[in-house]
Amino acid sequence: MPLEKLDLQRPQRETIQSRIPAEFLCLVSLLPESVPFATLFPSPGRYRDISIMVGFKATDVPPTATVKFLGAGTAACIADLITFPLDTAKVRLQIQGQRQGPVRAAASAQYRGVLGTILTMVRTEGPRSLYSGLVAGLQRQMSFASVRIGLYDSVKQFYTKGSEHAGIGSRLLAGSTTGALAVAVAQPTDVVKVRFQAQARAGSGRRYQSTVDAYKTIAREEGFRGLWKGTSPNVARNAIVNCAELVTYDLIKDALLKANLMTDDLPCHFTSAFGAGFCTTVIASPVDVVKTRYMNSALGQYSSAGHCALTMLQKEGPRAFYKGFMPSFLRLGSWNVVMFVTYEQLKRALMATRTSREAPF
């Protein structure tokens, strides 16, 4: 095709950062529709920022920041709906041994293992107890995951100044930043979720009757600071979790694709997510236990998160920091698999919708 006729082949939209070379458009015009863009350019480099081009599939077009933001929150909510009973069992095992204050009724039950905890809760409190705090949990994920996962790529590009090749340092920095920022946004929802999961539904030991009642009661009895209780350990925990979770997923996925062991589809997403879940549980479990104990503690029980950790070490020994490890792993492993697989598919579905809307022909 003569190069002077290529003006008709130009995409309707171009990014400010890079104009599309004529030789690239010539090559695209000669491609059959069945040849994916990623096959020709597995590392698109400067073509990464091309918006929507006629004839490209949704998998060939990088998702926008808005698509990632909405997709991450939605995927996290779906993952929470499926894995919430495991998270509740984890919280009950983590607070076991914490005998002071109004949580005495919840802590008095002896839970043994993941299955034992779930069965005990169903027998003594009913099946609905496994989903206690779900509303706050979904509120948390919609605000929390949207920031820490949805903005991860954008923050990573900010730290690398738009470079395609992001080092481990830039990834860790991006993970820490979005993890800490997400806590600043969603901490009250996390406090309410943990309080609900920790309280027993049976008997008179219930602290809160509903999600709204929990927000009001905490604000009235403990002040505004009560809703932000445990922010420092939660910032530490989520900086660690985000780094372990997102960076590990990122690295495993990149390694699998670069080694041509897998293609960018469901098996690759599943393998990367499962590996990320295991690494995250091993690294973040001690901080997670301290965070849960501190946020669930009665007013004045601990002077700080450090005091909480020191008390645990003195009274229960080092193994206390890995209480609830198996439900944590089962929950994080399954949560990561469901979330990342759903997230990847949602991104493609949203981009396909956007593509069809902008280029209907």
C-alpha positions in Angstrom: 0.0 0.0 0.0 1.5 3.5 -0.9 2.6 5.4 2.1 0.8 8.6 0.8 -2.6 6.9 1.3 -1.9 6.0 4.9 -3.8 9.0 6.3 -7.0 7.1 5.9 -5.6 4.4 8.2 -4.8 6.6 11.1 -6.6 5.9 14.3 -9.3 8.3 15.3 -7.4 9.1 18.6 -3.7 9.6 19.3 -1.9 10.1 22.5 0.0 13.3 23.1 3.1 11.4 24.2 3.7 9.6 20.8 2.5 9.9 17.3 2.2 6.6 15.4 4.8 6.1 12.7 3.7 5.5 9.1 5.6 2.2 8.9 3.8 0.9 11.9 0.4 1.8 10.3 1.5 0.2 7.1 2.3 -3.0 8.9 -1.0 -3.0 10.8 -3.0 -2.5 7.6 -1.4 -5.6 6.2 -2.2 -7.8 9.2 -5.1 -10.2 9.0 -7.8 -9.8 11.7 -6.9 -13.1 13.3 -3.3 -11.9 14.2 -3.3 -10.4 17.7 -1.3 -7.2 18.4 0.5 -8.9 21.3 1.9 -11.6 18.9 3.5 -9.0 16.7 4.7 -6.7 19.5 5.0 -8.8 22.7 6.7 -5.7 24.3 4.9 -2.8 22.7 7.2 -0.1 24.2 6.2 3.3 22.8 3.0 1.9 21.3 1.7 1.0 24.7 -0.2 4.3 25.0 -2.2 4.0 21.8 -5.8 4.3 22.7 -8.4 2.5 20.7 -7.5 1.4 17.2 -10.0 0.0 14.8 -9.6 -3.8 14.4 -7.7 -4.3 17.7 -9.1 -6.7 20.3 -9.8 -5.6 23.9 -6.8 -7.8 25.0 -4.5 -5.8 22.7 -5.4 -2.4 24.2 -4.0 -1.3 27.6 -6.8 -0.7 30.1 -7.3 2.9 31.3 -6.8 4.0 34.9 -10.6 4.2 35.3 -11.1 0.7 34.1 -8.5 -0.6 36.5 -10.0 1.4 39.4 -13.5 0.2 38.9 -12.4 -3.4 38.0 -10.3 -3.8 41.1 -13.0 -2.7 43.5 -15.6 -5.0 41.8 -13.3 -8.0 41.6 -12.4 -7.6 45.3 -16.0 -7.5 46.3 -16.7 -10.7 44.4 -13.7 -12.3 46.1 -14.9 -11.2 49.5 -18.3 -12.7 48.9 -16.8 -16.1 48.2 -14.1 -16.1 50.9 -15.6 -14.1 53.8 -16.3 -17.2 56.0 -12.5 -18.0 55.9 -11.7 -14.4 56.9 -14.1 -14.6 59.8 -12.6 -17.8 61.0 -9.2 -16.2 60.7 -10.2 -13.3 62.9 -11.7 -15.6 65.6 -8.5 -17.7 65.8 -6.4 -14.5 65.9 -8.2 -13.0 68.9 -8.4 -16.3 70.8 -6.5 -15.7 74.0 -7.5 -12.1 74.2 -9.6 -12.3 77.3 -10.2 -8.8 78.4 -13.0 -6.3 77.9 -16.4 -6.8 76.3 -15.1 -9.4 73.8 -15.0 -12.0 76.6 -18.0 -13.8 75.2 -16.6 -14.1 71.7 -13.2 -15.1 72.9 -14.4 -17.7 75.3 -15.2 -20.3 72.6 -12.3 -22.7 71.9 -11.6 -22.8 68.2 -9.4 -25.4 66.7 -8.4 -25.2 63.1 -10.2 -23.7 60.2 -13.0 -26.3 59.8 -13.4 -26.6 63.6 -13.8 -22.8 63.9 -16.4 -22.7 61.2 -18.4 -25.6 62.6 -18.3 -24.2 66.1 -19.6 -20.9 64.9 -22.4 -22.5 62.9 -23.4 -24.7 65.8 -23.3 -22.0 68.5 -24.2 -18.8 66.5 -25.8 -20.0 63.3 -24.6 -19.9 59.7 -25.2 -16.2 59.4 -22.3 -15.6 61.9 -19.9 -16.5 59.1 -20.9 -13.4 57.2 -21.0 -11.0 60.2 -19.5 -7.7 59.1 -20.0 -8.5 55.4 -21.5 -5.0 54.6 -18.6 -3.2 56.2 -16.3 -5.7 54.4 -17.8 -4.8 51.0 -17.6 -1.1 51.8 -14.0 -1.6 52.6 -13.1 -3.5 49.5 -14.9 -1.1 47.1 -12.8 1.8 48.5 -9.7 -0.1 49.6 -9.0 -2.4 46.7 -9.9 0.3 44.2 -7.0 2.4 45.5 -4.4 -0.2 46.4 -4.8 -2.5 43.3 -6.5 -0.2 40.8 -3.9 2.6 41.1 -0.9 0.3 41.4 0.1 0.4 37.7 -0.4 4.2 37.5 1.7 4.8 40.5 4.3 2.4 39.2 4.5 4.3 35.9 4.8 7.5 37.9 7.9 6.2 39.8 9.4 4.9 36.6 8.6 8.1 34.7 6.7 6.2 32.1 9.4 3.7 31.4 8.3 0.2 30.2 10.9 -1.6 32.3 10.0 -1.3 36.1 12.6 -2.5 38.5 11.9 -4.3 41.8 12.5 -1.1 43.7 9.8 0.8 41.7 7.3 -2.0 42.2 7.9 -2.1 45.9 7.6 1.6 46.2 4.4 1.6 44.2 2.9 -1.2 46.3 3.8 0.6 49.6 2.3 3.8 48.4 -1.0 2.5 47.2 -1.3 0.2 50.3 -0.8 3.1 52.7 -3.1 5.4 50.7 -5.8 2.8 50.7 -5.6 2.6 54.6 -6.0 6.4 54.8 -9.2 6.1 52.8 -10.8 3.0 54.2 -9.6 2.5 57.8 -13.1 3.0 59.5 -14.6 0.3 57.4 -11.8 -2.1 58.4 -12.4 -1.3 62.1 -16.1 -2.0 61.9 -15.5 -5.2 59.9 -13.1 -6.6 62.4 -15.4 -5.7 65.4 -18.3 -7.5 63.7 -16.3 -10.6 62.9 -15.0 -10.8 66.4 -18.3 -10.5 68.3 -20.4 -13.5 69.0 -24.0 -13.4 67.7 -25.4 -15.4 70.5 -26.0 -14.1 74.0 -25.9 -10.6 75.4 -22.2 -10.0 74.6 -23.0 -8.4 71.2 -21.4 -5.0 70.9 -23.2 -3.7 67.8 -26.6 -4.5 66.2 -25.9 -3.2 62.7 -23.2 -1.6 60.6 -24.6 1.9 61.0 -24.9 1.2 64.8 -21.3 0.2 64.9 -20.1 3.4 63.2 -22.2 5.5 65.6 -21.3 3.6 68.7 -17.6 3.7 68.1 -17.7 7.4 67.3 -19.8 8.1 70.4 -17.9 5.9 72.9 -14.3 6.2 71.6 -14.4 9.4 69.6 -13.3 10.0 66.0 -10.0 8.4 66.8 -11.8 5.1 67.5 -12.8 4.8 63.9 -9.1 5.1 63.0 -7.8 2.8 65.7 -5.0 0.6 64.5 -4.1 2.9 61.6 -0.3 2.5 62.1 -0.2 -1.3 62.2 -2.7 -1.3 59.3 -0.5 1.0 57.3 2.5 -1.3 58.0 0.4 -4.4 57.3 -1.0 -3.2 54.0 2.3 -1.8 52.8 3.7 -5.3 53.3 0.6 -7.1 52.0 0.5 -4.9 48.9 4.2 -5.3 48.2 4.0 -9.1 48.7 0.7 -9.5 46.8 0.9 -7.2 43.9 4.7 -7.2 43.3 4.8 -11.1 43.6 1.9 -11.4 41.2 3.5 -8.9 38.9 6.9 -10.7 39.0 5.5 -14.3 38.6 3.3 -13.2 35.7 6.2 -11.4 34.0 8.5 -14.4 34.5 6.0 -16.9 33.1 5.3 -14.7 30.0 8.9 -13.9 29.3 9.9 -17.6 29.6 7.0 -18.5 27.2 5.8 -21.0 29.8 2.3 -19.6 29.6 0.3 -17.1 27.7 -1.5 -14.1 29.3 -4.7 -16.0 30.1 -6.5 -17.9 32.9 -3.8 -20.5 33.8 -1.2 -17.8 34.0 -3.4 -15.6 36.2 -4.3 -18.5 38.4 -0.7 -19.6 39.0 0.5 -16.0 39.6 -2.3 -15.3 42.1 -1.8 -18.5 44.1 1.9 -17.9 44.4 1.2 -14.3 45.5 -1.3 -15.5 48.1 1.2 -17.9 49.7 4.1 -15.3 49.8 1.7 -12.7 51.3 0.5 -14.9 54.1 4.1 -15.9 55.2 5.3 -12.3 55.2 2.3 -10.4 56.5 0.8 -12.8 59.1 2.5 -11.4 62.2 1.5 -7.8 61.4 -2.0 -9.0 60.6 -2.4 -10.7 64.0 -1.3 -7.6 65.8 -3.6 -5.4 63.7 -6.6 -7.6 64.4 -5.9 -7.8 68.2 -5.3 -4.0 68.5 -8.4 -3.0 66.5 -10.6 -5.4 68.4 -9.2 -4.5 71.9 -11.2 -2.7 74.6 -10.6 1.0 75.2 -7.3 1.3 77.2 -6.3 -2.4 76.9 -3.2 -1.5 74.9 -1.4 1.8 74.8 -0.2 1.2 71.2 0.3 -1.4 68.5 3.8 -2.0 69.8 2.5 -2.6 73.3 0.0 -5.1 71.9 2.7 -7.0 70.1 4.9 -7.0 73.2 2.0 -8.3 75.4 1.4 -11.1 72.9 5.0 -12.1 72.9 5.2 -12.1 76.7 2.0 -13.9 77.4 1.6 -16.3 74.5 5.0 -16.6 72.9 6.2 -16.1 69.3 3.8 -18.7 67.9 0.9 -16.2 68.7 2.0 -14.1 65.7 1.1 -17.0 63.4 -2.3 -17.8 65.0 -4.8 -18.4 62.2 -2.1 -19.0 59.6 -3.9 -21.8 57.8 -7.2 -19.8 57.4 -5.1 -16.8 56.5 -3.4 -18.8 53.7 -6.7 -20.4 52.6 -8.4 -17.1 52.6 -5.5 -15.1 50.9 -4.8 -17.8 48.5 -8.4 -18.3 47.4 -9.0 -14.5 47.6 -6.1 -13.8 45.4 -7.1 -16.4 42.8 -10.7 -15.1 42.7 -9.8 -11.5 42.7 -6.9 -11.5 40.1 -8.7 -13.8 37.7 -11.9 -11.7 38.0 -9.9 -8.5 37.7 -8.1 -9.6 34.6 -11.4 -10.7 33.0 -13.3 -7.5 34.1 -10.5 -5.3 32.6 -10.9 -7.1 29.2 -14.7 -7.0 29.4 -14.7 -3.3 30.2 -12.2 -2.5 27.4 -14.2 -4.6 25.0 -17.3 -2.5 25.9 -15.3 0.7 25.4 -13.9 -0.5 22.1 -17.3 -1.4 20.7 -18.7 1.9 21.8 -15.9 4.0 20.3 -15.4 1.9 17.1 -18.8 0.3 16.4 -17.9 -0.5 12.8 
